[in-house]
Amino acid sequence: MNSKARQDFIARFVITLLVILALNFFLPRMMPGDPFSTVSSDVQGEDVVIMTEEQQAYYYHYYGLDLPLHEQFVLYLSNLAHGDLGKSIQYKMPVINVILLHLPWTIFIVLCATALSTVAGAALGTISARNRKSGSDRFMMAGLIAFAEIPSFLLGLILLLIFCVYLRAFPLAGAVTPFAQYTGFIDYAMDVLYHAFLPILTLSLAQLTGVYLLTRNTLITVSTKDYIRTAQAKGLGERVVWTRHALRNALLPVVTRTGFVIGMLMGGAVLVESVFSYPGIGSTLRAAVVGRDYPLIQGILLVVAISILLCNLLVDRIYEQLDPRVTE
């Protein structure tokens, strides 16, 4: 990447980050209600006296909610510049501690789902491209396209009913077995995978079709190139031609899409984690939105946004290694 391209990238990164900071701050405050009026009424709208007016006034002042909106925004940016994400209203602890408690679970299922959907989608796309226009190719394409129309939360509910309720093969909730006594790390890891299997499977299936179609269509395009014909004319085996020459070039757009897949999976994790009661950052964000926990909402959205930006940056670096022409 030359100096001009690097400067353009840094400028876009800074502008994107500023937009994210503004959205993180203003969007939660556009929702009806506030953290204290929300907990002071029941679902029928009848007032339930949980806090006195003096107590509410104290907490409004403590969290800076009594300040004008622009002053709150300046205070938010000032605290953020010092590495302070604020204190969660619901958890009564620093936001960063809440995030560090739940984020690893989401990172685990998102990375596993990304790897699974990418490998499976690339494999199915390769098989379909090698057998294009055949009955198996048409059947696979039609099935996966129809499957892609199922929303991730509905797919999660279907898997939950089948495997958890009827078959009782997997747990209904949680990330580990409560009060379990583990004999070692492998025993603990197996329990974690046992609880995370269905959330990972749901997220993977939600993104499988996109990777499959991209791999298939790119391989079909690549297979018509001159260097593929040259490799075939040299007498190289079909497997070598497809894996060493065609697939390597076809994977470039798949790698580029990986950054977007991670972003979509982070968004999909909010609903999927709620379906499976998985204690990740998605279910924590949902609870924060319901409780109007402004500091926690801001912190979670900021961490997720920065994670997606860093993933895209990493994908760009990987792309440069796979295809050095992009650095020229």
N, C-alpha and C positions, 0 to 999 in steps of 0.2 A: 504494500500500500504506500503510494507516494505521499509527500507532505500535504499536497492540496486535498487529496482524498481523505487523509487523516483529519485535517482541519474541518472538512465538511462533516465527517462522521462525528467529531466531538461537538460541533455546533448542533447537529440534529439530536445528539444524545442529551445535551443540556436543555434544549427547547422541549424535548419530550419529557424530561424529568420535571421541568417547571410546570408543564401542563398537568402532569400526574399529581404533583403536589397541590395544585389548585383544585383539581377534581376531588382528591382525597379529603380536602378540607370542606369544600362547599356542598358536595353532594349529600353527605350524611345530615347536614343541617337543613337541607331542603325537605327532608322527610317530616311528616306531621308529628307533633309531640316532641318531647325531650326526655333525657334519661330519668328525670325525677317525676314528671307528670305521668310517664308511662307506667312506672311501678306504683303509682298512687291511684290507679283505677282498675276495675275488673273488666272482663270482656263484655259485660252488659252496659258499660259506661257509667255505672254507679260509683260514686266516690268512695274510696276506702282510705281512711286516715292512717297512713303509714308514717308520714313525716309532718311535723308542724311547719307552719310557714317560716318560722325562724330557722329550722333545720334546712329547709329547702334553700333559703336565702344564703345560708352558710355554704352549702355545697355548690350553689351557683357561683359564689365568689371564689371558692377553693379551686374549682376547675376553670375559672375565668369566663364562665358563660354569661356573666352579667355585663361584660364589656361589649362595646360595639363590634360588629362583625369584622370590620377591617382591622381593629386592634387585636382581636382574637387571631386573625390570620398572621399578623406580624409576630405575635407572641409564639404562634405555632412554628413559624420559620426560624425564629430565634432559638427556641428550645431544640429544634431539629438540628440546627447548626452546631449545637453543643452535644449532639448525640442523645438527646432526651426525647423519647417517643411519648412521654406522659405516663399517667397512672390509670389503669383500667378502673372504670366505675363499678363494674360487676365483680371483678376478681379482687379488688382492693390491693393490687400489687402492680409493679411496673409493667408496662405493656411489653417491653422486650422480654421479660421473664415469661409472660403468658405465651408469646410467640415461640420462644425457644422450647417451651414445654410441648407445643402441639405441632410446630412446623416439621420436625423430623419425620413424623408419621406420614404427612402429606408428601414430602419429598420422596420418601421410600416408595409409596404406591405409584406416584407419578413417573418416577424414573423406571420402575419395573414395567409399568404399562407402556411407556414410550419404547423401551427396548423390545418388549414382546410384540407390540403392534408393528414396529418397524421391521423386525426380522420376519414375522409371519406374513406381513403385507408384501415385502420384497420377494419372499419365497413363492407365494401364491401368484404374484405378478409375473415372476420369471416363468413359472409353469404355464400360466395362461398365454404369455407372449410366444413361447416356443410351440404352443399348440393352437395358435390363433385360427379363428374361423372354423374350429372343430366344434363338435357338440359339447365337449367338456368345457371349452372356453366360454361358449355362450351361456351354458348353465351356471358356471362359476360367476360370471359377470352379472347376470340377472339376479342371482341369489344375493350377492354381496351388495349390489345397488339397492335392492329391496330391503335388505337388513339395515343399511345405513339410515333409512328413514325412521327407525325406532329411536326416540330420544333416550339419552343415557340414563335418566332417572327412571323411565318406564322399563328399560332393559334391566336396571338394577332391581326394581320391584319384582319382575318376572323371575330373575335368578334367586332372589330372596325367598319367594314363595315356593319355588321348586326345590331348591337345595337346603334351605333352612327350615321351612315350615313343614313341607310334606316329607322330604327324604331325611331331614334332620342330620345332614352330612356336615354342615358348617354352622358355626355359632351365629346367633341373631345380631349380636352387637359386640363392641369392644375391640381392642387391639391385642390383648393378651388375656389369658385365663385368670380370673380374680383369685388371689391367694394361692397361686400355683407354686409348688416347690420344684425348682429346676435342678437337674443333676449336673448341668454344664451349659456351655454356650450353645452347642448344637441343639440341645433340648429346647432352650429358649428361642433360638432362631426358627425351629420348626413350628413352635406355637405361634410366633409372629406371622409366619407365612400362612399358617392355617387360618388365622383370623383375617389376613389381608388378601387371601386368594380371590374371593368374589369381588371386592372393590377393584383389584387389579384387572381381573377378567372383564369387568364391566367397562372400565375406562379403555382397555385395549380394544375391545370389540367396537367401541364407539368411534375409534380412529382407524380401524383396520382397512375399511373400504377406500379411504383417501390414499393411503400408502399403496394399496394394491393397484388402483387405477393409475396412479402416477408412475409406478414402476412398469406396469404393462405397456402403457402408451409410450413411455420414453424408450423402452427396449425395442418396441416395434419400429420407432423412428430411427434408432441407432442401428438396427439390423440392416438398414438400407444404405448405410454409409460405405464409402469406398474402402476404408481400412478393414471393415468386416469382410468384404469380398476378397481383399488381399490375403487376409488371414486364412480364409477358407481355401483360396487358390494354392496356398503354401502347403496344404494338406494337413493342417491342424485339426484335431478332433473337435467335434461339435461342442463337447463340454468345455474344452479349453477356450474356444471362440466365444462362447456365451459368458463364461465366468471371468476370464482374464481380460477380454477386450470389450464385449458389449455391456456386461453388468457393471463394470467399474465406471464407465462413462454414464450409464443410466442412473447410478446412485448419486450423482452430483445434485440433481434437483431433490432427491429424497432426503439427502443430508440437509439441504437448505430448508426443506419443509419441517425438519425436526424441531427447529426453534419455535415455529408456529404451533406444532403439535403440543409441545410442552405448555405453551400459553393456553391453548384450548383445554388441555387436561387440567391445568390449575383451576380454570373456570368451572369445568365439569365436576371437579372434586367437591365443590360446594354442595351440589345436589346429591352426588353419589355417597359422600360421607354422611349426609343426613339420612339417606335411605338405610344404610348399614350401621348407623350410630357409631361411626368410626371416629376416634378422637383426634382428627387432624385439624388443620387450619381452616378447612372449609366449613366444618360444623361449628367451629369456634366463631367464624365470621357470621354465620347465620344467627347464632345466639346473640352476638354483639349487635347485629342489625335489629333484631326483635327488641332488645333492651336499650337501643339507641346509645350504645356505649361508644361515643364519638372517638375518644383516644384510641380504643382498641380497633375500631373500624379503620381509622387513619393508618395505624401502624401495620395492620395486616395487608391492606391494599398497597401500601408503600413497599413493603417487603416483597410481595408477590410481583409487583410491577418491576422492581429492580432485578429480581431473579429472572424474569422473562427477558429483560434487556441484556443481562449478562449472558444468558443462554444464546441469544441471537448473536452476540459478539463472539462467543465461543464457536458457534456454527460458522461464522464468517472466516475465522482462523482455520478451522478444519477444511473449509471449502478451498482456501488458498493452498493448503497442502495437497489436496486431491487434484486441483487444477491450477498450476502456477501461472497460467495465462491471465487470471483475474488480477494479478498484482502488477501486470505490465501497464 
